Amino acid sequence: MLEPVETHYAGHDCVKLANESLALWVTQDVGPRIIGLEVEGGENLFAVLPNEPLDYPGEGIFYLYGGHRLWYAPEDPHRTYIPDNEPVEVANVAGGIRVTQPVEEKTGIRKSMTITLPDEGARVVVDHCLENQGGMPIELAPWAITKLKTGGVAILPQASGPADEHGVLPNRQIVLWPYTQMNSPHITWGDRFILVQANMQEGAIKLGFPNPEGWLGYVLGNTLFVKSAEYQPDAFYYDQGSSSECYCNPRLLELETLGPRTHISPGEAVTHRETWSLFAPIDFTLDEDVVEMLVESLEI
């Protein structure tokens, strides 16, 4: 039986979950955040940012802290950047833990994450829950954000087959944020994959897209981190249809998945599931054919 262990990690009071293949650390004093993720014998893949603030208009400061967190879309500083600097409630569940933060007074939303290790493999299941504890319906979408250390390469799968029997209709859509340069040397625009190198010295880039493949990847050293989420083709996604997004600046690279827009009535909740997989050791070079062979060999 998996036994959560209270410990200290990356400057936080944490609960550690581990099996034969990996270990992760979940904050207790703030968040919730999954502040660390290590494959057996490896280093923390997640970026740790203890002093990175975002201004919450008129109310205080939201600290990124690093690691993995739960937000909700669309992004609006007046509700997205509500600080989460208080301790969270931790409860044991089968195969892991559930961490729940206090209800946001302004919105009535209560966030929680249930983190489980389903077996002894290098796999994690994270269920992100948004519960409406207020008195009015709320429109939003779950938004799961993973901050990774720089020095690696993100793999963003793209549609490659025809969208219709004649092959005359568009088959993919790319969404760019205003600070993103189309000719950025950090982006490789492949036909099957977009590759983002996390080695920026200044500026930032962000792109999003509908992602029927459902997964995003990041290679750091000889380890591949993959996270997957269900894509619903008939649903409405914020950010011009983006179910997956990637953000990069000199300090971090984010892999982000979003659920569809949903209305939550008082007392109701919505859950967004991600499944994480780690593969190590792997061989990787910045070449689309190599990436395709890697994806096929690992059956991602």
Protein Blocks (a to p, Z undefined) as FASTA:
>chain_A
ZZdddddeehiacdddddfkbccdddfkgccddfbdcdehiacfbdcdfkbccddehkac
cdfkiajddddddddfklmmgccfbccdddddehiacddddddfknopacddddddfblb
dcdddddddddfbfbdcdddddddddddehiacdddddfbdfbfnopacfbdcdddfklc
fklckbccdfkbccdddfbfbdcdddddddfkopacddehjaccdddddddfkbccehhh
iabdcdddfkbccdddddddddddehiacdddddddddddddddddfklmmmmmmmnoZZ
